[in-house]
Amino acid sequence: MDESVVLDVGNSALYLIMYLSAPLLLAALATGFIVSVLQAATQIQEQTLSFIPKLIAIVVALMVMGPWMLQLWLTFTHDLFMSIPDLIG
């Protein structure tokens, strides 16, 4: 096994992690921004106020994007397992 193969697999895994985490992070980012704008408009300076809306947004994003994320993960894993003979031979 060559080091370029290991780097290619690692690179693919990092891109997969980026694709899998992006919907959840973007949902939390958008919700946090909206809550902070509302806090600034109403002058409510409670730090823990944004936790529940972010949690709800992440759960909703996971329910909506979950099947796509799972399919992406399973495809990567299947392709990796199927390429094992080529990687070691």
Secondary structure, DSSP 8 states (H G I E B T S, - for coil): --HHHHHHHHHHHHHHHHHHHHHHHHHHHHHHHHHHHHHHHHT---GGGGHHHHHHHHHHHHHHHHHHHHHHHHHHHHHHHHTHHHHH-
